[in-house]
Amino acid sequence: MYKQIIRPILFWFDPEKVHHFSFSFIRFINKLPFTSSIIKSIYEVNDSRLESEVFGLKFKNPVGLAAGFDKDAKLYQELSNFGFGFIEIGTLTPKGQEGNPKKRLFRLLEDSAIINRMGFNNGGVLEAVERLKKNRGVLIGGNIGKNKVTSNENAVDDYKICFEALYDYVDYFVVNVSSPNTPNLRELQDKEPLTNLLRSLQELNYQKYASNDDFKGEIKPILLKIAPDLTDDQLLDIIDIVKETKISGVIATNTTISREGLQSNNKSEVGGLSGKPLTKRSTEVIRFLSEKSNKAFPIIGVGGIHTAEDAIEKLNAGASLVQLYTGFIYEGPALIKAINKKILEKA
């Protein structure tokens, strides 16, 4: 129904306006009596064989929603009803910011892809915290970044502000230094600044853990989200950095600046590309990191998952969990169920 009726209608309109409309619609229908239960009954797959423990957290299934969809933690509760095992909010910055000028979101229909140059538009971390205080059992990842006006020299301070604000309200953190839409942000992926950033956050992580007498278990997992455009040498640096800083894992991958093989007329738009053109490269990065590190850390695989088979390929390549974004927009919520069903077939 989604691909045959709903998607063609939605795709007639501006992508960013449709995004806001969809949020309002999903929120509205979930307020109707029994609707949440009906949605869950359609899309959720509950089976103990889907459960796993990754970086000390228990996931009811391995299919999550990637950051960027629910930036401000406005709809995580309702989105979880579609069967996601976890929801990643953000990217959040210390202060709210408008992001880049519109128009900044583009569908590439011939390529089943999206180009975005949103620029970390969000209402600021403290607004999201207020919404997260109302969480009713959804496993949440907090994706954090720096404000556009903050220099790279002072970027660590922005990440630490977000970390402290979110610490009690998210289950894991994601350090985003790989978006192509904030000027010079990707320079933080270089070995020295990235090591310093992650080391600073880990030190704060241990301080927060040590000061909380009521907290039991492991320290809060910190993951690094990387670009698909890194070279093999840079990926080897990532492995070294993960080992040195003792962070919990990697998310592979963010959007790409490559435009290789695209057919759509608007392929030259500036921004990060996501969707089917990223399928192969993101899986290559996952496999490289897994093999070269001897599976030393968990990987969340994201990028170009439009079918259940795409997800299985990433899991076989070494991912412990997967996330959807563009595939969720193009294929609809049935994709979540299809992936979980396919995993059970392989179990």
C-alpha positions as CSV (number, residue, x, y, z in Angstrom):
1,M,0.0,0.0,0.0
2,Y,2.8,2.4,0.9
3,K,4.8,2.1,-2.3
4,Q,1.7,1.8,-4.6
5,I,-0.5,4.6,-3.1
6,I,1.1,6.7,-0.3
7,R,4.6,7.2,-1.7
8,P,3.5,8.4,-5.1
9,I,1.3,11.0,-3.5
10,L,4.0,12.2,-1.0
11,F,6.6,12.3,-3.8
12,W,4.6,15.0,-5.6
13,F,5.6,17.5,-3.0
14,D,8.7,19.1,-1.6
15,P,10.7,16.6,0.4
16,E,11.2,18.7,3.5
17,K,7.6,19.8,3.6
18,V,6.6,16.1,3.3
19,H,8.9,15.2,6.1
20,H,7.1,17.7,8.5
21,F,3.7,16.6,7.2
22,S,4.5,13.0,7.8
23,F,5.6,13.7,11.4
24,S,2.3,15.5,12.0
25,F,0.3,12.7,10.5
26,I,2.1,9.9,12.4
27,R,1.8,11.8,15.6
28,F,-2.0,12.4,15.0
29,I,-2.8,8.8,14.1
30,N,-0.9,7.5,17.2
31,K,-3.2,9.6,19.4
32,L,-6.3,7.8,18.1
33,P,-7.6,5.0,20.3
34,F,-6.0,1.6,19.7
35,T,-4.0,2.9,16.7
36,S,-0.6,2.4,18.3
37,S,-1.5,-1.2,19.1
38,I,-2.7,-1.8,15.6
39,I,0.5,-0.4,14.0
40,K,2.6,-2.6,16.3
41,S,0.5,-5.7,15.4
42,I,1.2,-5.0,11.7
43,Y,4.9,-4.2,11.8
44,E,6.5,-5.6,15.0
45,V,8.3,-9.0,14.9
46,N,8.7,-10.3,18.4
47,D,11.1,-13.2,18.6
48,S,13.8,-13.9,21.1
49,R,16.1,-15.0,18.3
50,L,16.2,-11.4,17.1
51,E,17.5,-10.2,20.5
52,S,21.2,-9.4,20.9
53,E,23.5,-7.7,23.3
54,V,25.8,-5.2,21.7
55,F,28.3,-2.9,23.5
56,G,26.5,-3.8,26.7
57,L,23.0,-2.9,25.6
58,K,20.1,-5.3,24.9
59,F,18.4,-4.8,21.6
60,K,15.0,-6.5,20.9
61,N,15.9,-6.6,17.2
62,P,18.9,-5.4,15.1
63,V,17.0,-2.9,12.9
64,G,17.3,0.8,14.0
65,L,16.4,4.2,12.6
66,A,19.4,6.2,11.7
67,A,20.1,9.8,12.9
68,G,18.7,12.6,10.8
69,F,15.1,11.4,10.6
70,D,14.0,12.4,14.1
71,K,16.7,15.1,14.8
72,D,14.9,16.7,17.7
73,A,13.5,13.6,19.5
74,K,10.0,14.7,18.6
75,L,8.6,11.3,17.3
76,Y,10.8,8.5,18.6
77,Q,8.0,6.9,20.6
78,E,5.6,6.8,17.7
79,L,8.3,5.7,15.2
80,S,9.3,2.8,17.5
81,N,5.8,1.4,16.9
82,F,6.8,0.5,13.3
83,G,9.1,-2.2,14.8
84,F,12.4,-0.5,15.1
85,G,14.7,-2.1,17.7
86,F,16.3,1.3,18.5
87,I,16.0,5.0,17.4
88,E,18.9,7.3,17.0
89,I,18.1,11.0,17.4
90,G,20.1,14.0,16.3
91,T,22.4,15.3,15.1
92,L,22.1,17.7,18.1
93,T,24.2,20.7,18.8
94,P,24.6,22.8,21.9
95,K,22.5,25.7,20.5
96,G,19.6,25.5,18.2
97,Q,20.4,26.5,14.6
98,E,18.4,26.8,11.4
99,G,20.8,24.9,9.2
100,N,21.6,25.7,5.6
101,P,19.3,27.8,3.4
102,K,16.4,26.0,1.7
103,K,16.0,24.2,-0.7
104,R,18.3,21.7,0.9
105,L,16.7,18.2,0.4
106,F,16.4,16.5,-3.0
107,R,15.0,13.2,-4.2
108,L,16.9,11.4,-6.9
109,L,14.1,9.1,-8.1
110,E,16.0,7.4,-10.9
111,D,18.7,6.4,-8.4
112,S,16.4,5.7,-5.4
113,A,18.5,8.2,-3.5
114,I,18.5,11.5,-1.6
115,I,20.9,14.4,-1.5
116,N,20.7,16.6,1.6
117,R,22.6,19.6,2.8
118,M,20.5,20.2,5.9
119,G,23.4,21.5,8.0
120,F,22.6,20.1,11.5
121,N,19.3,22.0,11.7
122,N,17.9,21.4,15.2
123,G,16.4,23.1,18.2
124,G,19.4,22.5,20.4
125,V,20.2,19.7,22.8
126,L,18.2,21.0,25.8
127,E,14.9,21.0,23.9
128,A,15.5,17.4,23.0
129,V,16.3,16.5,26.6
130,E,12.9,17.7,27.7
131,R,11.3,15.3,25.2
132,L,13.5,12.4,26.1
133,K,12.5,12.7,29.7
134,K,9.1,11.3,28.6
135,N,10.6,8.2,27.0
136,R,8.7,5.0,27.7
137,G,11.2,2.2,27.0
138,V,12.6,3.1,23.6
139,L,16.3,2.4,23.3
140,I,17.8,5.7,22.2
141,G,21.1,6.7,20.6
142,G,22.2,10.3,20.9
143,N,24.0,11.7,17.8
144,I,26.0,14.8,18.7
145,G,27.8,17.4,16.7
146,K,29.1,21.0,16.8
147,N,27.4,24.3,16.0
148,K,28.3,25.8,12.6
149,V,29.8,28.9,14.2
150,T,32.1,26.9,16.4
151,S,35.6,26.5,15.1
152,N,37.2,23.1,14.9
153,E,39.7,24.3,17.6
154,N,36.8,24.6,20.0
155,A,34.7,21.7,18.7
156,V,35.5,19.5,21.7
157,D,33.6,21.9,24.0
158,D,30.4,21.6,21.8
159,Y,30.6,17.8,21.9
160,K,31.1,17.8,25.7
161,I,28.1,20.1,26.2
162,C,25.9,17.8,24.3
163,F,27.3,14.7,26.0
164,E,26.7,16.1,29.5
165,A,23.2,17.2,28.6
166,L,22.1,13.9,27.1
167,Y,24.0,11.6,29.4
168,D,21.1,10.5,31.6
169,Y,18.6,10.3,28.7
170,V,20.3,8.2,25.9
171,D,21.6,4.7,25.9
172,Y,24.5,5.3,23.7
173,F,26.3,8.2,22.0
174,V,27.3,8.8,18.4
175,V,30.1,11.3,17.6
176,N,29.3,12.8,14.2
177,V,32.4,14.2,12.5
178,S,31.5,12.9,9.0
179,S,28.6,15.1,7.8
180,P,29.6,16.9,4.6
181,N,27.2,19.8,5.3
182,T,28.9,21.6,8.1
183,P,32.0,23.6,6.9
184,N,35.3,21.9,7.7
185,L,33.6,19.3,10.0
186,R,35.2,16.3,8.2
187,E,38.6,17.7,9.0
188,L,37.9,16.4,12.5
189,Q,38.2,12.8,11.1
190,D,42.0,13.3,10.8
191,K,43.8,11.1,13.2
192,E,45.1,13.7,15.7
193,P,42.0,15.9,16.2
194,L,39.7,12.8,16.2
195,T,41.8,11.0,18.8
196,N,41.8,14.2,21.0
197,L,38.0,14.5,20.6
198,L,37.2,10.9,21.5
199,R,39.7,10.8,24.3
200,S,38.2,13.9,25.8
201,L,34.7,12.4,25.6
202,Q,35.9,9.1,27.1
203,E,37.5,11.0,30.0
204,L,34.2,12.8,30.6
205,N,32.4,9.5,30.2
206,Y,34.5,7.9,33.0
207,Q,34.0,10.9,35.2
208,K,30.2,10.8,34.8
209,Y,30.2,7.1,35.5
210,A,32.4,7.4,38.6
211,S,30.3,10.2,40.1
212,N,27.0,8.2,39.7
213,D,26.7,5.9,42.7
214,D,23.4,4.5,41.5
215,F,24.7,3.6,38.0
216,K,25.5,-0.1,37.5
217,G,27.1,-1.9,34.6
218,E,29.3,-0.5,31.9
219,I,30.1,3.1,31.0
220,K,28.0,4.8,28.3
221,P,28.9,3.4,24.9
222,I,30.4,6.0,22.5
223,L,30.4,5.2,18.8
224,L,32.0,7.0,15.9
225,K,30.1,7.7,12.7
226,I,32.4,7.7,9.7
227,A,32.2,8.8,6.1
228,P,32.2,6.3,3.2
229,D,34.7,8.4,1.4
230,L,37.7,7.5,3.6
231,T,40.6,5.7,2.0
232,D,41.9,2.4,3.3
233,D,44.7,4.1,5.1
234,Q,42.2,6.4,6.8
235,L,40.1,3.4,7.8
236,L,43.2,1.7,9.3
237,D,43.6,5.0,11.3
238,I,40.1,4.6,12.5
239,I,40.8,1.1,13.8
240,D,43.8,2.4,15.6
241,I,41.8,5.3,17.1
242,V,39.0,3.0,18.3
243,K,41.6,0.8,20.0
244,E,43.5,3.8,21.5
245,T,40.5,5.7,22.8
246,K,38.6,2.5,23.8
247,I,35.3,3.7,22.4
248,S,32.6,1.1,21.9
249,G,32.3,0.9,18.1
250,V,31.7,2.5,14.7
251,I,28.7,3.4,12.6
252,A,29.5,2.8,8.9
253,T,28.6,4.9,7.1
254,N,27.4,8.5,6.8
255,T,26.4,10.1,3.4
256,T,28.9,10.3,0.5
257,I,30.1,13.3,-1.5
258,S,30.6,10.9,-4.5
259,R,28.3,11.2,-7.5
260,E,29.7,8.2,-9.4
261,G,27.1,6.4,-11.6
262,L,24.1,8.6,-10.9
263,Q,21.4,9.0,-13.5
264,S,19.1,11.7,-12.0
265,N,19.1,15.2,-13.5
266,N,19.6,16.8,-10.1
267,K,22.7,14.7,-9.2
268,S,24.9,17.7,-9.1
269,E,23.2,19.2,-6.1
270,V,25.7,19.9,-3.3
271,G,25.3,17.8,-0.1
272,G,25.5,14.2,1.2
273,L,24.1,11.4,-1.0
274,S,22.3,8.5,0.6
275,G,20.3,5.6,-0.7
276,K,20.9,2.8,-3.2
277,P,24.1,4.3,-4.7
278,L,25.7,3.9,-1.2
279,T,24.8,0.2,-0.8
280,K,28.0,-1.3,-2.1
281,R,30.5,1.2,-0.6
282,S,29.0,1.1,2.9
283,T,29.2,-2.7,2.9
284,E,32.8,-2.5,1.7
285,V,33.7,-0.2,4.6
286,I,32.0,-2.6,7.1
287,R,33.8,-5.6,5.8
288,F,37.2,-3.8,5.7
289,L,36.8,-2.6,9.3
290,S,35.6,-6.0,10.5
291,E,38.3,-8.0,8.8
292,K,41.3,-5.6,9.5
293,S,40.4,-5.2,13.1
294,N,39.7,-9.0,13.6
295,K,36.2,-8.0,14.7
296,A,37.6,-6.0,17.6
297,F,34.6,-3.8,18.0
298,P,30.9,-3.7,17.0
299,I,29.8,-2.0,13.8
300,I,26.4,-0.6,13.0
301,G,25.8,-0.8,9.3
302,V,23.9,1.9,7.5
303,G,23.8,3.1,3.9
304,G,21.7,1.9,1.0
305,I,19.5,-0.7,2.8
306,H,16.4,-0.9,0.6
307,T,15.8,-4.6,0.8
308,A,16.1,-7.4,3.4
309,E,18.9,-8.8,1.4
310,D,20.8,-5.5,1.7
311,A,20.6,-5.7,5.5
312,I,21.7,-9.4,5.5
313,E,24.7,-8.5,3.4
314,K,25.8,-5.9,5.9
315,L,25.3,-8.3,8.8
316,N,27.3,-10.9,6.9
317,A,30.0,-8.4,6.3
318,G,30.5,-7.8,10.0
319,A,27.8,-5.5,11.2
320,S,26.1,-6.3,14.5
321,L,23.2,-4.0,13.9
322,V,21.8,-2.1,10.9
323,Q,20.0,1.3,10.5
324,L,17.6,2.6,7.9
325,Y,17.0,6.1,6.6
326,T,16.5,6.6,2.9
327,G,15.3,3.0,2.5
328,F,12.6,3.7,5.1
329,I,11.5,6.7,3.0
330,Y,11.5,4.8,-0.3
331,E,10.3,1.4,0.9
332,G,8.1,2.3,3.9
333,P,7.8,0.6,7.3
334,A,7.2,-2.8,5.8
335,L,11.0,-2.9,5.2
336,I,11.7,-3.2,8.9
337,K,9.4,-6.3,9.2
338,A,10.9,-7.8,6.1
339,I,14.4,-7.5,7.4
340,N,13.5,-9.1,10.7
341,K,11.7,-11.9,9.0
342,K,14.6,-12.6,6.7
343,I,17.0,-12.7,9.7
344,L,14.7,-15.3,11.3
345,E,14.7,-17.3,8.1
346,K,18.5,-17.4,8.3
347,A,18.6,-18.2,12.0
